[in-house]
Amino acid sequence: MTQASDSAPSRLPSHVVRSMRGLDRAQICAWAKRTRQRLFEVDLAGCGDKPAVLRAIAQALNLPSWFGVNLDALYDSLTDLREQQPADGYVVLLDRLPRTAQFDAEQRAALLDVFRDVVDDFADAKIPFRVLYS
């Protein structure tokens, strides 16, 4: 069992995409609020394919109406967050990222790669951006 001090959100790198394994969701949410991180909780239960996953992300992150429900548009929308929804940092919780025939390992990897590119962009701007998925 992981001790709370080992899994404390404050120990997370400021720029990361990783599994929530070993982390306490309630602790992450409380920490994000306390440290003025903009927290986005994305419930992906029931999303069976890429369009459904992207629509759920767009809705949870309040992405602009022009969002085109594709990975390029996701990248563009996410990198615009610092202007559209300024914050001291960002935490995105992707809860129950699907594993289905219509959202396979390749699509999952592509989605997480977009988030990694976004994290790199925010790192260049020195703005914390963390993505945690389950």
MDTraj code that builds the backbone (N, CA, C; nanometers):
import mdtraj as md
import numpy as np

residues = "MET THR GLN ALA SER ASP SER ALA PRO SER ARG LEU PRO SER HIS VAL VAL ARG SER MET ARG GLY LEU ASP ARG ALA GLN ILE CYS ALA TRP ALA LYS ARG THR ARG GLN ARG LEU PHE GLU VAL ASP LEU ALA GLY CYS GLY ASP LYS PRO ALA VAL LEU ARG ALA ILE ALA GLN ALA LEU ASN LEU PRO SER TRP PHE GLY VAL ASN LEU ASP ALA LEU TYR ASP SER LEU THR ASP LEU ARG GLU GLN GLN PRO ALA ASP GLY TYR VAL VAL LEU LEU ASP ARG LEU PRO ARG THR ALA GLN PHE ASP ALA GLU GLN ARG ALA ALA LEU LEU ASP VAL PHE ARG ASP VAL VAL ASP ASP PHE ALA ASP ALA LYS ILE PRO PHE ARG VAL LEU TYR SER".split()
xyz = np.array([
    [0.0846, -0.1195, 0.0000],
    [0.0000, 0.0000, 0.0000],
    [0.0882, 0.1246, 0.0000],
    [0.0523, 0.2203, -0.0812],
    [0.1274, 0.3454, -0.0902],
    [0.0866, 0.4374, 0.0227],
    [0.1853, 0.4926, 0.0912],
    [0.1556, 0.5860, 0.1994],
    [0.1126, 0.7189, 0.1412],
    [0.0272, 0.7898, 0.2146],
    [-0.0265, 0.9178, 0.1677],
    [0.0849, 1.0155, 0.1320],
    [0.1924, 1.0187, 0.2120],
    [0.2992, 1.1141, 0.1847],
    [0.3700, 1.0829, 0.0534],
    [0.3739, 0.9525, 0.0142],
    [0.4369, 0.9146, -0.1112],
    [0.3503, 0.9490, -0.2315],
    [0.2189, 0.9548, -0.2123],
    [0.1289, 0.9790, -0.3245],
    [0.0655, 1.1172, -0.3196],
    [0.1145, 1.2038, -0.2356],
    [0.0577, 1.3374, -0.2234],
    [0.0648, 1.4101, -0.3572],
    [-0.0427, 1.4770, -0.3948],
    [-0.0442, 1.5496, -0.5221],
    [0.0700, 1.6498, -0.5353],
    [0.1134, 1.7071, -0.4244],
    [0.2218, 1.8051, -0.4311],
    [0.3530, 1.7429, -0.4778],
    [0.3623, 1.6102, -0.4723],
    [0.4821, 1.5405, -0.5197],
    [0.4778, 1.5127, -0.6703],
    [0.3637, 1.5369, -0.7324],
    [0.3539, 1.5165, -0.8767],
    [0.4385, 1.6202, -0.9501],
    [0.5029, 1.5792, -1.0578],
    [0.5721, 1.6801, -1.1398],
    [0.4720, 1.7853, -1.1874],
    [0.5193, 1.9031, -1.2129],
    [0.4279, 2.0103, -1.2556],
    [0.3784, 1.9900, -1.3986],
    [0.4422, 1.9029, -1.4720],
    [0.4024, 1.8747, -1.6106],
    [0.4086, 1.7246, -1.6309],
    [0.2892, 1.6621, -1.6315],
    [0.2875, 1.5154, -1.6350],
    [0.1577, 1.4639, -1.6964],
    [0.1685, 1.3504, -1.7635],
    [0.0545, 1.2708, -1.8057],
    [0.0820, 1.1318, -1.7491],
    [-0.0050, 1.0859, -1.6578],
    [0.0192, 0.9559, -1.5952],
    [-0.1093, 0.8967, -1.5415],
    [-0.1023, 0.7714, -1.5112],
    [-0.2141, 0.7004, -1.4505],
    [-0.2388, 0.7538, -1.3097],
    [-0.3637, 0.7429, -1.2660],
    [-0.3981, 0.7829, -1.1290],
    [-0.3625, 0.6748, -1.0279],
    [-0.3116, 0.5618, -1.0747],
    [-0.2766, 0.4524, -0.9850],
    [-0.1878, 0.5024, -0.8717],
    [-0.2268, 0.4702, -0.7491],
    [-0.1508, 0.5102, -0.6313],
    [-0.1839, 0.6497, -0.5804],
    [-0.2742, 0.7185, -0.6472],
    [-0.3137, 0.8529, -0.6054],
    [-0.4569, 0.8507, -0.5546],
    [-0.4868, 0.9364, -0.4613],
    [-0.6209, 0.9479, -0.4056],
    [-0.6933, 1.0629, -0.4745],
    [-0.8029, 1.0310, -0.5423],
    [-0.8777, 1.1306, -0.6190],
    [-0.9237, 1.2482, -0.5320],
    [-0.9811, 1.2193, -0.4157],
    [-1.0293, 1.3262, -0.3272],
    [-0.9143, 1.4168, -0.2842],
    [-0.8013, 1.3570, -0.2583],
    [-0.6833, 1.4342, -0.2182],
    [-0.6364, 1.5242, -0.3329],
    [-0.6403, 1.4720, -0.4540],
    [-0.6010, 1.5518, -0.5709],
    [-0.6949, 1.6703, -0.5884],
    [-0.8243, 1.6459, -0.5779],
    [-0.9233, 1.7528, -0.5945],
    [-0.9071, 1.8604, -0.4873],
    [-0.8875, 1.8195, -0.3636],
    [-0.8688, 1.9160, -0.2545],
    [-0.7407, 1.9962, -0.2753],
    [-0.6347, 1.9287, -0.3155],
    [-0.5070, 1.9960, -0.3400],
    [-0.5201, 2.0960, -0.4542],
    [-0.5873, 2.0576, -0.5623],
    [-0.6043, 2.1477, -0.6769],
    [-0.6776, 2.2746, -0.6348],
    [-0.7823, 2.2579, -0.5563],
    [-0.8585, 2.3747, -0.5095],
    [-0.7719, 2.4623, -0.4189],
    [-0.7018, 2.3992, -0.3268],
    [-0.6181, 2.4724, -0.2301],
    [-0.5059, 2.5504, -0.2991],
    [-0.4524, 2.4958, -0.4080],
    [-0.3390, 2.5592, -0.4766],
    [-0.3814, 2.6398, -0.5999],
    [-0.5118, 2.6599, -0.6150],
    [-0.5680, 2.7409, -0.7233],
    [-0.5339, 2.6862, -0.8619],
    [-0.5358, 2.5532, -0.8710],
    [-0.5225, 2.4874, -1.0008],
    [-0.6632, 2.4745, -1.0582],
    [-0.6782, 2.4979, -1.1852],
    [-0.8096, 2.4767, -1.2483],
    [-0.8249, 2.3266, -1.2670],
    [-0.9277, 2.2714, -1.2046],
    [-0.9519, 2.1277, -1.2065],
    [-1.0626, 2.0949, -1.3054],
    [-1.0342, 2.0015, -1.3947],
    [-1.1325, 1.9524, -1.4906],
    [-1.1496, 1.8026, -1.4668],
    [-1.2696, 1.7624, -1.4324],
    [-1.2992, 1.6208, -1.4127],
    [-1.3810, 1.5738, -1.5325],
    [-1.3268, 1.4767, -1.6050],
    [-1.3899, 1.4264, -1.7263],
    [-1.4352, 1.2831, -1.7015],
    [-1.5650, 1.2633, -1.6921],
    [-1.6208, 1.1294, -1.6724],
    [-1.6429, 1.0660, -1.8093],
    [-1.5643, 0.9643, -1.8388],
    [-1.5704, 0.8995, -1.9696],
    [-1.6488, 0.7685, -1.9672],
    [-1.7177, 0.7431, -1.8555],
    [-1.8021, 0.6231, -1.8482],
    [-1.9074, 0.6311, -1.9569],
    [-1.9253, 0.5249, -2.0284],
    [-2.0249, 0.5220, -2.1336],
    [-1.9742, 0.5710, -2.2679],
    [-1.8521, 0.6233, -2.2722],
    [-1.7936, 0.6654, -2.3999],
    [-1.7280, 0.5434, -2.4633],
    [-1.7777, 0.5038, -2.5781],
    [-1.7261, 0.3831, -2.6397],
    [-1.6388, 0.4059, -2.7605],
    [-1.6368, 0.5297, -2.8118],
    [-1.5560, 0.5553, -2.9307],
    [-1.4912, 0.6932, -2.9210],
    [-1.4021, 0.7210, -3.0152],
    [-1.3265, 0.8463, -3.0124],
    [-1.4150, 0.9705, -3.0147],
    [-1.5165, 0.9793, -3.1017],
    [-1.6000, 1.1001, -3.0984],
    [-1.6667, 1.1224, -2.9621],
    [-1.7132, 1.0163, -2.8988],
    [-1.7779, 1.0306, -2.7678],
    [-1.6775, 1.0771, -2.6633],
    [-1.5563, 1.0222, -2.6678],
    [-1.4509, 1.0635, -2.5740],
    [-1.4195, 1.2116, -2.5939],
    [-1.4021, 1.2525, -2.7182],
    [-1.3681, 1.3929, -2.7456],
    [-1.4815, 1.4876, -2.7077],
    [-1.6059, 1.4466, -2.7313],
    [-1.7193, 1.5314, -2.6908],
    [-1.7251, 1.5448, -2.5384],
    [-1.6989, 1.4368, -2.4653],
    [-1.7004, 1.4424, -2.3188],
    [-1.5901, 1.5346, -2.2673],
    [-1.4737, 1.5269, -2.3287],
    [-1.3632, 1.6159, -2.2898],
    [-1.4012, 1.7610, -2.3193],
    [-1.4550, 1.7858, -2.4382],
    [-1.4939, 1.9220, -2.4770],
    [-1.5966, 1.9798, -2.3799],
    [-1.6935, 1.8983, -2.3420],
    [-1.7969, 1.9463, -2.2505],
    [-1.7380, 1.9747, -2.1118],
    [-1.6589, 1.8828, -2.0599],
    [-1.6030, 1.8996, -1.9246],
    [-1.5065, 2.0176, -1.9164],
    [-1.4333, 2.0436, -2.0239],
    [-1.3366, 2.1526, -2.0237],
    [-1.3940, 2.2823, -2.0807],
    [-1.5237, 2.2783, -2.1147],
    [-1.5899, 2.3963, -2.1691],
    [-1.5128, 2.4535, -2.2882],
    [-1.4784, 2.3627, -2.3822],
    [-1.4039, 2.4056, -2.5004],
    [-1.4952, 2.4868, -2.5913],
    [-1.4368, 2.5691, -2.6762],
    [-1.5168, 2.6596, -2.7602],
    [-1.6070, 2.5852, -2.8582],
    [-1.7078, 2.6551, -2.9045],
    [-1.8068, 2.5957, -2.9950],
    [-1.7446, 2.5500, -3.1262],
    [-1.6313, 2.6069, -3.1655],
    [-1.5680, 2.5680, -3.2916],
    [-1.4903, 2.4374, -3.2798],
    [-1.4839, 2.3796, -3.1605],
    [-1.4095, 2.2548, -3.1418],
    [-1.4571, 2.1508, -3.2426],
    [-1.3650, 2.0944, -3.3199],
    [-1.3985, 2.0084, -3.4319],
    [-1.4024, 1.8597, -3.4054],
    [-1.4007, 1.8161, -3.2809],
    [-1.4092, 1.6750, -3.2424],
    [-1.3053, 1.5915, -3.3178],
    [-1.1802, 1.6400, -3.3155],
    [-1.0674, 1.5629, -3.3668],
    [-0.9445, 1.5990, -3.2841],
    [-0.8392, 1.5221, -3.2967],
    [-0.7229, 1.5416, -3.2097],
    [-0.6499, 1.6728, -3.2357],
    [-0.6455, 1.7184, -3.3596],
    [-0.5816, 1.8473, -3.3880],
    [-0.6576, 1.9615, -3.3208],
    [-0.7895, 1.9576, -3.3301],
    [-0.8718, 2.0600, -3.2649],
    [-0.8581, 2.0519, -3.1133],
    [-0.8443, 1.9305, -3.0601],
    [-0.8247, 1.9155, -2.9159],
    [-0.6955, 1.9841, -2.8734],
    [-0.5884, 1.9595, -2.9455],
    [-0.4609, 2.0242, -2.9133],
    [-0.4760, 2.1761, -2.9163],
    [-0.5332, 2.2280, -3.0239],
    [-0.5499, 2.3729, -3.0372],
    [-0.6336, 2.4303, -2.9225],
    [-0.7425, 2.3624, -2.8889],
    [-0.8314, 2.4106, -2.7821],
    [-0.7622, 2.4063, -2.6460],
    [-0.6881, 2.2997, -2.6219],
    [-0.6209, 2.2875, -2.4923],
    [-0.5091, 2.3900, -2.4763],
    [-0.4337, 2.4141, -2.5827],
    [-0.3264, 2.5133, -2.5708],
    [-0.3814, 2.6550, -2.5601],
    [-0.5069, 2.6747, -2.5993],
    [-0.5717, 2.8052, -2.5828],
    [-0.6277, 2.8256, -2.4417],
    [-0.6267, 2.7214, -2.3587],
    [-0.6844, 2.7332, -2.2241],
    [-0.6219, 2.8462, -2.1443],
    [-0.4921, 2.8653, -2.1563],
    [-0.4272, 2.9682, -2.0735],
    [-0.4799, 3.1074, -2.1048],
    [-0.5282, 3.1299, -2.2275],
    [-0.5895, 3.2588, -2.2604],
    [-0.7394, 3.2585, -2.2302],
    [-0.8052, 3.1470, -2.2601],
    [-0.9506, 3.1370, -2.2451],
    [-0.9939, 3.1174, -2.0996],
    [-0.9170, 3.0403, -2.0238],
    [-0.9511, 3.0084, -1.8851],
    [-0.8241, 3.0164, -1.7994],
    [-0.7696, 3.1372, -1.7799],
    [-0.6423, 3.1522, -1.7088],
    [-0.6483, 3.0952, -1.5670],
    [-0.5363, 3.0347, -1.5262],
    [-0.5257, 2.9778, -1.3916],
    [-0.3781, 2.9663, -1.3553],
    [-0.3532, 2.9387, -1.2277],
    [-0.2153, 2.9176, -1.1823],
    [-0.1605, 2.7850, -1.2338],
    [-0.2486, 2.6962, -1.2717],
    [-0.2112, 2.5658, -1.3243],
    [-0.3378, 2.4884, -1.3557],
    [-0.3215, 2.3730, -1.4161],
    [-0.4358, 2.2940, -1.4618],
    [-0.4169, 2.1476, -1.4224],
    [-0.5268, 2.0862, -1.3830],
    [-0.5298, 1.9432, -1.3536],
    [-0.6489, 1.8852, -1.4287],
    [-0.6218, 1.7876, -1.5141],
    [-0.7264, 1.7206, -1.5905],
    [-0.7332, 1.5763, -1.5431],
    [-0.8501, 1.5361, -1.4940],
    [-0.8723, 1.3984, -1.4516],
    [-0.9582, 1.3297, -1.5566],
    [-0.8999, 1.2358, -1.6272],
    [-0.9722, 1.1572, -1.7266],
    [-1.0155, 1.0276, -1.6580],
    [-1.1383, 1.0262, -1.6127],
    [-1.1891, 0.9145, -1.5329],
    [-1.2520, 0.8087, -1.6220],
    [-1.2051, 0.6877, -1.6118],
    [-1.2557, 0.5708, -1.6850],
    [-1.2327, 0.5825, -1.8359],
    [-1.1100, 0.6148, -1.8715],
    [-1.0717, 0.6184, -2.0124],
    [-1.1041, 0.4823, -2.0729],
    [-1.1857, 0.4792, -2.1777],
    [-1.2363, 0.3501, -2.2270],
    [-1.1305, 0.2626, -2.2936],
    [-1.1593, 0.1362, -2.2903],
    [-1.0841, 0.0336, -2.3648],
    [-1.1890, -0.0507, -2.4348],
    [-1.2235, -0.0114, -2.5557],
    [-1.3254, -0.0819, -2.6322],
    [-1.2722, -0.1082, -2.7726],
    [-1.3454, -0.1873, -2.8482],
    [-1.3069, -0.2133, -2.9869],
    [-1.3090, -0.0837, -3.0681],
    [-1.3990, 0.0075, -3.0347],
    [-1.4095, 0.1344, -3.1069],
    [-1.3153, 0.2422, -3.0517],
    [-1.2571, 0.2174, -2.9350],
    [-1.1559, 0.3071, -2.8781],
    [-1.0439, 0.2173, -2.8272],
    [-0.9605, 0.1758, -2.9222],
    [-0.8591, 0.0747, -2.8938],
    [-0.7308, 0.1369, -2.8383],
    [-0.6324, 0.0524, -2.8158],
    [-0.5055, 0.0965, -2.7568],
    [-0.4381, 0.2048, -2.8410],
    [-0.4494, 0.1945, -2.9722],
    [-0.3878, 0.2943, -3.0596],
    [-0.4554, 0.4307, -3.0440],
    [-0.5877, 0.4322, -3.0381],
    [-0.6600, 0.5586, -3.0204],
    [-0.6344, 0.6166, -2.8816],
    [-0.6291, 0.5305, -2.7834],
    [-0.5981, 0.5741, -2.6466],
    [-0.4598, 0.6392, -2.6427],
    [-0.3618, 0.5731, -2.7042],
    [-0.2252, 0.6265, -2.7070],
    [-0.2205, 0.7605, -2.7804],
    [-0.2935, 0.7715, -2.8906],
    [-0.2955, 0.8971, -2.9667],
    [-0.3542, 1.0105, -2.8828],
    [-0.4608, 0.9815, -2.8095],
    [-0.5216, 1.0824, -2.7229],
    [-0.4226, 1.1271, -2.6157],
    [-0.3585, 1.0320, -2.5505],
    [-0.2624, 1.0671, -2.4456],
    [-0.1416, 1.1394, -2.5029],
    [-0.1024, 1.1083, -2.6268],
    [0.0061, 1.1818, -2.6919],
    [-0.0309, 1.3283, -2.7129],
    [-0.1569, 1.3551, -2.7471],
    [-0.2010, 1.4948, -2.7603],
    [-0.1857, 1.5649, -2.6256],
    [-0.2294, 1.4999, -2.5193],
    [-0.2143, 1.5609, -2.3874],
    [-0.0665, 1.5802, -2.3523],
    [0.0206, 1.4874, -2.3905],
    [0.1647, 1.5051, -2.3658],
    [0.2187, 1.6267, -2.4414],
    [0.1732, 1.6449, -2.5651],
    [0.2151, 1.7629, -2.6419],
    [0.1661, 1.8917, -2.5758],
    [0.0451, 1.8891, -2.5230],
    [-0.0099, 2.0054, -2.4529],
    [0.0724, 2.0334, -2.3264],
    [0.1047, 1.9286, -2.2528],
    [0.1862, 1.9429, -2.1321],
    [0.3202, 2.0072, -2.1676],
    [0.3819, 1.9638, -2.2770],
    [0.5089, 2.0233, -2.3203],
    [0.4921, 2.1712, -2.3533],
    [0.3818, 2.2049, -2.4188],
    [0.3546, 2.3444, -2.4524],
    [0.3412, 2.4294, -2.3257],
    [0.2691, 2.3773, -2.2279],
    [0.2528, 2.4506, -2.1021],
    [0.3842, 2.4574, -2.0248],
    [0.4661, 2.3545, -2.0353],
    [0.5974, 2.3570, -1.9686],
    [0.6817, 2.4704, -2.0257],
    [0.6775, 2.4868, -2.1587],
    [0.7509, 2.5976, -2.2209],
    [0.7038, 2.7319, -2.1681],
    [0.5754, 2.7419, -2.1359],
    [0.5187, 2.8663, -2.0825],
    [0.5309, 2.8746, -1.9304],
    [0.5879, 2.7700, -1.8703],
    [0.6072, 2.7629, -1.7243],
    [0.4755, 2.7687, -1.6466],
    [0.3738, 2.7025, -1.7026],
    [0.2426, 2.6919, -1.6384],
    [0.2173, 2.5437, -1.6118],
    [0.1976, 2.5040, -1.4855],
    [0.1741, 2.3627, -1.4554],
    [0.0513, 2.3070, -1.5278],
    [0.0666, 2.1855, -1.5785],
    [-0.0428, 2.1173, -1.6459],
    [-0.0245, 1.9687, -1.6188],
    [-0.1210, 1.9122, -1.5473],
    [-0.1150, 1.7704, -1.5091],
    [-0.2368, 1.6986, -1.5647],
    [-0.2137, 1.5822, -1.6228],
    [-0.3227, 1.4985, -1.6743],
    [-0.3109, 1.3625, -1.6074],
    [-0.4170, 1.3233, -1.5400],
    [-0.4204, 1.1947, -1.4697],
    [-0.5376, 1.1158, -1.5238],
    [-0.5150, 0.9889, -1.5508],
    [-0.6230, 0.9081, -1.6103],
    [-0.6379, 0.7759, -1.5374],
    [-0.7603, 0.7246, -1.5444],
    [-0.7890, 0.5931, -1.4874],
    [-0.8646, 0.5114, -1.5904],
])
top = md.Topology()
chain = top.add_chain()
for i, resn in enumerate(residues, 1):
    res = top.add_residue(resn, chain, resSeq=i)
    for name in ("N", "CA", "C"):
        top.add_atom(name, md.element.get_by_symbol(name[0]), res)
traj = md.Trajectory(xyz[None], top)
